[in-house]
Amino acid sequence: MAKIRVEVVLALPSEQRVVAVELEEGATAADAVRASGFREGFVALGTFGRKIPPQTRLKDGDRVELLRALATDPKEARRRRARRR
């Protein structure tokens, strides 16, 4: 079976970790995360800025992003900024 190469990315406040993994064709986003060695620190997966389910099949060159929980609700952050002005 053919191989595909994808990147798995974890962006932290102080650094960005990128791991390139090689998987069998037909592999899923969950397979890529397992192969990357990242175990925690994320709540969802994405690719190219869009949220995806773990069972999403990947293509050669895809980038799987490990999404962290938001520190603050964006609406609440806007309200706070508006109050300060």
Backbone bond lengths (Angstrom), bond angles and torsions (degrees), N, CA, C in turn:
res aa  C-N    CA-C-N  psi(-1)  N-CA   C-N-CA  omega(-1)  CA-C   N-CA-C  phi
1 M - - - 1.462 - - 1.530 108.73 -
2 A 1.321 116.69 148.53 1.464 122.38 -178.09 1.524 110.98 -72.89
3 K 1.306 115.72 156.46 1.462 122.46 179.27 1.526 109.38 -105.47
4 I 1.335 115.74 151.34 1.460 121.96 172.23 1.521 107.84 -124.08
5 R 1.314 115.58 153.92 1.457 120.75 178.87 1.525 107.58 -119.26
6 V 1.316 116.56 126.53 1.467 121.99 179.25 1.528 109.61 -132.91
7 E 1.326 115.69 160.04 1.456 121.26 175.52 1.518 108.86 -106.58
8 V 1.325 116.11 142.07 1.461 122.45 173.73 1.523 105.66 -116.28
9 V 1.338 116.29 126.62 1.462 121.27 -172.63 1.528 110.45 -122.69
10 L 1.337 114.96 133.12 1.463 121.80 173.06 1.524 106.66 -123.67
11 A 1.329 116.82 113.90 1.466 121.29 179.09 1.522 108.69 -98.35
12 L 1.309 115.37 118.41 1.459 122.43 177.66 1.523 108.61 -106.31
13 P 1.330 118.99 164.96 1.462 120.06 -179.36 1.529 113.45 -56.28
14 S 1.314 117.72 -34.18 1.463 120.16 -175.25 1.528 114.54 -105.70
15 E 1.312 117.83 -10.09 1.461 119.82 -178.05 1.527 111.14 -160.69
16 Q 1.335 114.62 166.14 1.460 120.91 174.75 1.521 107.41 -122.63
17 R 1.315 116.27 128.82 1.465 120.86 178.59 1.523 108.58 -108.37
18 V 1.319 116.08 127.79 1.465 122.11 -179.73 1.522 107.88 -125.56
19 V 1.335 115.57 128.22 1.468 121.35 177.75 1.521 107.91 -126.07
20 A 1.325 116.54 125.78 1.461 121.27 174.77 1.523 107.82 -90.74
21 V 1.320 116.25 130.47 1.472 120.43 179.43 1.522 109.03 -126.75
22 E 1.323 115.22 150.43 1.453 121.87 176.30 1.522 107.77 -111.47
23 L 1.328 115.95 127.55 1.464 121.72 -174.68 1.521 110.00 -130.73
24 E 1.309 115.35 164.59 1.464 120.61 173.78 1.526 109.39 -70.10
25 E 1.305 116.82 146.25 1.459 121.04 175.47 1.529 108.76 -57.03
26 G 1.335 117.30 137.82 1.456 121.45 -177.12 1.517 112.99 94.26
27 A 1.333 117.26 0.85 1.466 121.35 179.85 1.533 110.19 -67.61
28 T 1.313 115.53 155.88 1.464 121.48 -178.83 1.527 110.78 -104.43
29 A 1.333 115.26 170.35 1.466 121.13 176.94 1.534 109.82 -60.02
30 A 1.323 117.84 -38.57 1.468 121.21 178.18 1.533 110.79 -62.95
31 D 1.330 117.34 -38.16 1.464 121.18 177.10 1.528 110.26 -62.18
32 A 1.326 116.22 -41.65 1.465 121.03 -179.73 1.526 110.89 -64.13
33 V 1.325 117.02 -41.20 1.467 120.62 179.38 1.524 109.92 -64.02
34 R 1.328 116.96 -44.65 1.468 120.35 177.93 1.528 111.09 -59.42
35 A 1.330 116.64 -43.63 1.464 121.19 -178.25 1.533 111.73 -68.57
36 S 1.330 117.28 -25.94 1.468 120.86 -177.49 1.518 112.57 -73.60
37 G 1.332 116.30 -26.71 1.461 120.10 -177.28 1.521 113.45 91.07
38 F 1.327 118.55 -6.06 1.464 120.51 175.91 1.523 108.05 -71.95
39 R 1.317 116.95 129.88 1.464 120.05 -175.35 1.523 113.36 -113.20
40 E 1.317 117.07 -31.86 1.464 118.78 -176.71 1.518 110.00 -149.81
41 G 1.305 115.62 176.75 1.452 120.65 179.81 1.514 113.05 99.92
42 F 1.343 117.09 8.89 1.463 119.12 178.80 1.527 109.87 -141.02
43 V 1.322 115.40 154.79 1.468 120.33 -178.57 1.522 112.66 -116.81
44 A 1.342 116.72 -15.83 1.468 120.76 -178.69 1.520 108.67 -154.33
45 L 1.334 115.06 171.27 1.461 121.58 178.55 1.516 109.71 -118.28
46 G 1.315 115.83 152.62 1.448 121.28 176.86 1.512 109.74 -146.69
47 T 1.314 115.49 165.44 1.455 120.82 171.97 1.514 107.82 -142.97
48 F 1.311 115.59 128.08 1.461 122.46 -178.16 1.529 111.66 50.68
49 G 1.341 116.02 42.85 1.459 121.76 174.63 1.518 116.28 83.06
50 R 1.304 118.85 2.48 1.475 121.74 179.29 1.521 110.36 -117.10
51 K 1.320 115.21 136.57 1.463 121.19 179.93 1.533 109.62 -66.65
52 I 1.345 116.25 139.60 1.466 121.03 179.79 1.526 109.64 -135.92
53 P 1.328 117.60 152.96 1.468 120.10 173.95 1.533 109.64 -76.93
54 P 1.330 117.73 154.37 1.472 121.49 -178.59 1.529 114.01 -58.75
55 Q 1.325 118.18 -25.90 1.467 120.65 -177.32 1.532 113.14 -85.14
56 T 1.323 118.40 7.52 1.467 122.42 178.86 1.526 110.00 -63.77
57 R 1.324 116.41 127.88 1.462 121.90 176.97 1.528 108.93 -73.99
58 L 1.313 116.30 138.30 1.460 121.44 -177.47 1.517 111.32 -101.43
59 K 1.343 114.30 157.01 1.457 121.96 175.20 1.519 107.96 -117.04
60 D 1.308 116.32 160.19 1.456 121.49 177.88 1.526 109.55 -56.07
61 G 1.327 116.70 130.94 1.461 121.53 178.78 1.510 115.04 91.73
62 D 1.340 118.43 -3.51 1.474 120.46 178.43 1.526 110.37 -65.61
63 R 1.321 114.66 158.98 1.467 123.03 178.00 1.520 106.79 -125.58
64 V 1.319 117.34 115.91 1.463 122.10 179.32 1.521 107.65 -96.02
65 E 1.323 116.23 121.32 1.461 121.70 -178.58 1.522 109.59 -103.58
66 L 1.324 116.32 130.22 1.456 121.57 176.90 1.525 106.88 -90.46
67 L 1.321 116.54 114.44 1.459 121.90 -173.61 1.521 110.95 -93.40
68 R 1.328 115.88 129.96 1.463 121.75 179.28 1.526 109.55 -91.80
69 A 1.301 115.93 161.87 1.466 120.90 175.74 1.526 108.87 -67.91
70 L 1.312 116.54 147.01 1.460 121.02 177.30 1.518 109.53 -71.23
71 A 1.319 116.88 138.51 1.459 121.43 178.26 1.527 110.43 -71.65
72 T 1.322 116.18 -34.97 1.463 122.01 -179.37 1.522 108.98 -139.78
73 D 1.307 116.80 143.30 1.453 121.48 174.96 1.527 108.35 -62.72
74 P 1.348 119.74 127.48 1.464 121.70 -177.98 1.533 113.77 -56.38
75 K 1.325 117.66 -37.12 1.471 120.12 179.04 1.526 110.76 -65.53
76 E 1.324 115.88 -41.83 1.462 119.84 179.26 1.526 110.97 -66.22
77 A 1.310 117.41 -39.00 1.466 121.07 178.07 1.531 110.73 -61.93
78 R 1.320 117.47 -40.63 1.481 120.90 177.18 1.519 111.06 -64.22
79 R 1.330 116.29 -41.60 1.477 119.51 178.58 1.529 110.94 -60.65
80 R 1.316 116.46 -43.69 1.473 120.16 179.60 1.520 111.38 -62.67
81 R 1.333 116.96 -43.31 1.459 119.72 178.55 1.524 111.09 -63.39
82 A 1.323 117.19 -39.27 1.467 121.05 -179.66 1.527 110.46 -65.85
83 R 1.332 117.54 -39.17 1.459 121.15 179.06 1.534 111.58 -64.60
84 R 1.330 117.04 -35.33 1.459 120.49 -178.72 1.533 112.45 -70.92
85 R 1.302 118.17 -22.26 1.487 121.26 -177.55 1.473 111.76 -80.55
